[in-house]
Amino acid sequence: MKANEPFFILPNNLGFKLALPFEGIIFNLAKKSTKLKNSLEAIDSDLKIEQYLSLSIVNALFLALIFGVLIFLGSTFVAPLSRAISISILLSILIFFIFYFYYLSFPKSIMKRKIRFLESELLFALRYILIKVKSGISLFDALVGVSEGDYGEVSKEFRITVKEISTGIPDIVALENMALRNPSSLFRRTIWQIANNLRSGADIAQVLESITSDLVKEQKIMIRRYGSELNPIILMYLMFSIIVPSLGTTVLIIMSSFSGIQVPIYFFYLIPVGVLLLQLFFMKLIKDRKPFLSIG
């Protein structure tokens, strides 16, 4: 399994064969799934969109079948046969869609992670190029230094560009190619600025100094924005994860004692489960909004 592909239960060759009956559906889905196609291209996946959809549908069906059989076998111990069949079918359909949409969202999540890693190292890489250019080293040698350096995804992108320039492609065209294939809007904008100024014959050292200065200002704005976004999130967290469960349980017990309505015991077991899910939701929300910065 490759890092830019989800965990498919079935081998790819077997998955492609089993997906042949769904060829028409897959072809129609592929035409409408332009965002998925762009995500696959952005993460350098070896799979075409039709192949990826084929594997997603077949693996989701296979997992739904396995879980459906297990649910049916388990349900027969606690429910009549007809009800066990109904429960297993309904849950199997639900499980199919869960895994199918997981597979569809996987390339986008990998693309977002790639964007974060790119943007977190971009400023450091630009500062390295700026220092090298100011010291009299050519831009190409500075690009080679970034490609051989420890700048994560940025080094990978520059490695491709250096190879293109080494094969005879003009440096401006190679930089434009890097901008075009990149999913990060910040990275694209930065590379476009460098390429355009190279084409116009501007002093690259001054251009890089201006770009790095703008990036620092932009990232400071992102920090302030993140801080302001945290306030309502923290308020919601305190309300729904602490105040509502504790006070709500107390009020519910008091109201039930006055009204004589008995609260089912399982309801109190569901409360900590709900609180745990809310905790995980807010943790994910805060993590997703946190900017990956490279101010140093």
C-alpha positions as CSV (number, residue, x, y, z in Angstrom):
1,M,0.0,0.0,0.0
2,K,1.3,3.4,-1.0
3,A,1.2,6.4,1.3
4,N,-1.0,8.3,-1.1
5,E,-3.6,5.5,-1.4
6,P,-6.1,4.3,1.2
7,F,-6.0,0.7,2.6
8,F,-7.8,-1.4,0.0
9,I,-8.7,-4.9,1.3
10,L,-8.7,-6.5,-2.2
11,P,-5.6,-6.5,-4.5
12,N,-5.8,-3.9,-7.2
13,N,-5.9,-6.4,-10.1
14,L,-8.7,-8.4,-8.5
15,G,-10.6,-5.2,-7.7
16,F,-10.4,-4.0,-11.4
17,K,-11.9,-7.4,-12.5
18,L,-14.7,-7.4,-10.0
19,A,-15.6,-3.8,-11.0
20,L,-16.3,-4.7,-14.6
21,P,-20.0,-5.1,-14.0
22,F,-20.1,-1.5,-12.7
23,E,-18.2,-0.1,-15.7
24,G,-21.1,2.1,-16.9
25,I,-21.8,3.5,-13.4
26,I,-18.1,4.2,-12.8
27,F,-17.7,6.0,-16.2
28,N,-20.6,8.3,-15.3
29,L,-19.3,9.0,-11.8
30,A,-15.8,9.7,-13.2
31,K,-17.2,12.4,-15.6
32,K,-18.9,14.2,-12.6
33,S,-16.0,13.8,-10.1
34,T,-13.7,16.6,-11.3
35,K,-12.6,17.4,-7.7
36,L,-11.6,13.8,-7.0
37,K,-9.6,13.8,-10.3
38,N,-7.8,17.0,-9.3
39,S,-7.1,15.6,-5.8
40,L,-5.6,12.4,-7.3
41,E,-3.4,14.4,-9.6
42,A,-2.3,16.7,-6.8
43,I,-1.1,13.7,-4.6
44,D,0.7,12.1,-7.6
45,S,-1.5,9.0,-7.4
46,D,-0.7,6.2,-9.9
47,L,-4.4,5.4,-10.2
48,K,-6.6,7.1,-12.8
49,I,-10.0,8.3,-11.6
50,E,-11.9,5.4,-13.2
51,Q,-9.5,2.9,-11.5
52,Y,-9.8,4.7,-8.1
53,L,-13.6,4.6,-8.3
54,S,-13.6,1.0,-9.3
55,L,-11.4,0.0,-6.3
56,S,-13.5,2.2,-4.0
57,I,-16.8,0.7,-5.0
58,V,-15.6,-3.0,-4.9
59,N,-13.8,-2.7,-1.6
60,A,-16.7,-0.8,0.0
61,L,-19.0,-3.6,-1.2
62,F,-16.6,-6.3,0.1
63,L,-16.4,-4.7,3.5
64,A,-20.1,-4.2,3.7
65,L,-20.6,-7.9,2.8
66,I,-18.2,-9.0,5.6
67,F,-19.7,-6.8,8.2
68,G,-23.2,-7.7,7.1
69,V,-22.6,-11.4,7.5
70,L,-21.0,-10.8,11.0
71,I,-24.0,-8.6,12.0
72,F,-26.4,-11.2,10.8
73,L,-24.7,-14.0,12.7
74,G,-24.7,-11.9,15.9
75,S,-28.3,-10.7,15.4
76,T,-29.6,-14.3,15.2
77,F,-28.8,-14.8,18.9
78,V,-30.9,-11.8,20.1
79,A,-33.6,-11.4,17.4
80,P,-35.9,-13.5,15.2
81,L,-34.5,-14.6,11.8
82,S,-36.5,-12.1,9.7
83,R,-35.5,-9.2,11.9
84,A,-31.8,-10.3,11.9
85,I,-31.9,-10.3,8.1
86,S,-33.5,-6.8,8.0
87,I,-31.0,-5.4,10.5
88,S,-28.0,-6.9,8.7
89,I,-29.2,-5.6,5.3
90,L,-29.8,-2.0,6.6
91,L,-26.5,-1.9,8.4
92,S,-24.6,-3.3,5.4
93,I,-26.0,-0.5,3.2
94,L,-24.9,2.0,5.8
95,I,-21.4,0.5,6.1
96,F,-21.0,0.5,2.3
97,F,-21.7,4.2,2.1
98,I,-19.4,4.9,5.1
99,F,-16.4,3.1,3.5
100,Y,-17.3,4.5,0.0
101,F,-17.3,8.1,1.1
102,Y,-14.2,7.4,3.2
103,Y,-12.4,6.3,0.1
104,L,-13.7,9.3,-1.9
105,S,-12.5,11.7,0.8
106,F,-9.1,10.1,1.3
107,P,-7.3,11.9,-1.7
108,K,-8.6,15.2,-0.5
109,S,-7.3,14.7,3.1
110,I,-3.9,13.7,1.7
111,M,-3.9,16.8,-0.5
112,K,-4.7,19.0,2.5
113,R,-1.9,17.4,4.4
114,K,0.5,18.0,1.5
115,I,-0.6,21.6,1.3
116,R,0.1,22.1,5.1
117,F,3.5,20.5,4.8
118,L,4.4,22.7,1.8
119,E,3.3,25.9,3.4
120,S,5.0,25.1,6.7
121,E,8.4,24.9,5.0
122,L,8.0,27.4,2.2
123,L,9.3,30.4,4.1
124,F,12.4,28.6,5.3
125,A,13.2,27.5,1.8
126,L,12.7,31.0,0.4
127,R,15.0,32.5,3.0
128,Y,17.6,29.9,2.1
129,I,17.4,30.9,-1.6
130,L,17.5,34.6,-0.7
131,I,20.7,34.1,1.4
132,K,22.3,32.1,-1.4
133,V,21.4,34.6,-4.1
134,K,22.6,37.6,-2.0
135,S,25.9,35.8,-1.5
136,G,26.5,35.6,-5.3
137,I,25.3,32.0,-5.9
138,S,23.2,31.5,-9.0
139,L,19.5,30.9,-8.7
140,F,19.8,27.4,-10.1
141,D,22.4,26.4,-7.5
142,A,20.1,27.8,-4.8
143,L,17.3,25.7,-6.2
144,V,19.6,22.6,-6.1
145,G,20.4,23.4,-2.4
146,V,16.6,23.5,-1.5
147,S,16.1,20.2,-3.4
148,E,18.9,18.6,-1.5
149,G,17.9,20.2,1.8
150,D,15.6,19.1,4.6
151,Y,12.5,21.0,3.6
152,G,10.0,18.1,3.3
153,E,7.5,18.5,0.5
154,V,9.1,21.7,-0.7
155,S,12.4,19.8,-1.4
156,K,10.4,17.2,-3.3
157,E,8.8,19.8,-5.6
158,F,12.1,21.6,-6.1
159,R,13.8,18.2,-6.9
160,I,11.4,17.7,-9.8
161,T,12.0,21.3,-11.0
162,V,15.8,20.9,-10.8
163,K,15.6,17.7,-12.9
164,E,13.5,19.5,-15.5
165,I,16.0,22.3,-15.8
166,S,18.9,19.8,-16.0
167,T,17.2,18.2,-19.0
168,G,17.1,21.5,-20.9
169,I,13.8,23.0,-19.9
170,P,14.2,26.8,-19.3
171,D,14.2,27.7,-15.6
172,I,11.1,30.0,-16.0
173,V,9.1,27.2,-17.7
174,A,10.2,24.7,-15.0
175,L,9.1,27.1,-12.2
176,E,5.7,27.6,-14.0
177,N,5.3,23.8,-14.3
178,M,5.9,23.5,-10.5
179,A,3.3,26.2,-9.8
180,L,0.7,24.5,-12.1
181,R,1.1,21.0,-10.6
182,N,0.9,22.3,-7.0
183,P,-2.3,22.2,-4.9
184,S,-1.3,25.0,-2.5
185,S,-2.5,28.4,-3.6
186,L,0.1,30.1,-1.4
187,F,2.9,28.0,-3.0
188,R,1.6,28.7,-6.5
189,R,1.3,32.4,-6.0
190,T,4.9,32.6,-4.6
191,I,6.4,30.6,-7.5
192,W,4.4,32.6,-10.1
193,Q,5.8,35.8,-8.6
194,I,9.3,34.5,-8.9
195,A,8.8,33.2,-12.5
196,N,7.1,36.5,-13.7
197,N,9.9,38.6,-12.2
198,L,12.5,36.4,-13.8
199,R,10.8,36.8,-17.2
200,S,10.7,40.6,-16.7
201,G,14.4,40.7,-15.8
202,A,13.9,42.1,-12.2
203,D,16.5,41.7,-9.5
204,I,15.7,38.3,-8.0
205,A,17.2,39.1,-4.6
206,Q,14.9,42.1,-4.1
207,V,11.9,40.0,-5.4
208,L,12.7,37.2,-2.9
209,E,13.1,39.7,0.0
210,S,9.7,41.2,-0.8
211,I,8.0,37.8,-1.1
212,T,9.5,36.6,2.2
213,S,8.5,39.8,4.0
214,D,4.9,39.5,2.6
215,L,4.7,35.8,3.7
216,V,5.8,36.7,7.3
217,K,3.1,39.4,7.4
218,E,0.5,37.1,6.0
219,Q,1.3,34.3,8.5
220,K,1.1,36.8,11.4
221,I,-2.4,37.7,10.2
222,M,-3.2,34.0,10.1
223,I,-2.1,33.6,13.7
224,R,-4.4,36.5,14.8
225,R,-7.3,35.1,12.8
226,Y,-6.8,31.7,14.4
227,G,-6.8,33.3,17.9
228,S,-10.1,35.0,17.2
229,E,-11.6,31.8,15.8
230,L,-10.7,29.9,19.0
231,N,-12.9,32.1,21.2
232,P,-16.3,31.0,19.9
233,I,-15.0,27.4,19.6
234,I,-13.9,27.4,23.3
235,L,-17.3,28.8,24.3
236,M,-19.1,26.1,22.4
237,Y,-16.8,23.5,24.0
238,L,-17.6,24.7,27.5
239,M,-21.3,24.8,26.8
240,F,-21.8,21.4,25.1
241,S,-19.0,19.3,26.7
242,I,-19.2,20.6,30.3
243,I,-22.2,22.7,31.2
244,V,-24.9,20.9,29.3
245,P,-24.0,17.3,30.4
246,S,-23.5,18.2,34.0
247,L,-26.4,20.6,34.6
248,G,-28.6,18.8,32.1
249,T,-28.2,15.5,34.0
250,T,-29.0,17.2,37.3
251,V,-32.1,19.0,35.9
252,L,-33.3,15.8,34.3
253,I,-33.1,13.8,37.6
254,I,-34.9,16.6,39.5
255,M,-37.6,16.9,36.8
256,S,-38.1,13.1,36.7
257,S,-38.5,12.9,40.4
258,F,-41.2,15.6,40.4
259,S,-43.0,14.2,37.3
260,G,-42.7,10.6,38.2
261,I,-41.4,9.7,34.8
262,Q,-38.6,7.2,35.1
263,V,-35.5,8.0,33.0
264,P,-34.1,4.8,31.4
265,I,-30.8,3.7,32.9
266,Y,-29.1,3.3,29.5
267,F,-29.6,7.1,29.0
268,F,-27.0,7.8,31.6
269,Y,-24.6,5.4,29.9
270,L,-25.0,7.3,26.7
271,I,-24.1,10.6,28.2
272,P,-20.3,9.9,28.6
273,V,-20.3,8.4,25.1
274,G,-21.8,11.6,23.8
275,V,-19.3,13.8,25.7
276,L,-16.4,11.7,24.4
277,L,-17.7,12.2,20.8
278,L,-18.0,15.9,21.4
279,Q,-14.5,16.0,22.8
280,L,-13.1,14.3,19.7
281,F,-15.2,16.6,17.4
282,F,-13.8,19.8,19.1
283,M,-10.2,18.4,19.0
284,K,-10.5,17.7,15.3
285,L,-12.1,21.1,14.7
286,I,-9.3,22.9,16.5
287,K,-6.6,20.8,14.7
288,D,-8.1,21.5,11.3
289,R,-8.2,25.2,11.9
290,K,-4.7,25.5,13.2
291,P,-2.4,27.1,10.6
292,F,0.9,25.4,9.8
293,L,3.3,28.3,10.0
294,S,7.0,28.7,9.4
295,I,7.8,32.0,11.1
296,G,11.2,31.8,12.7
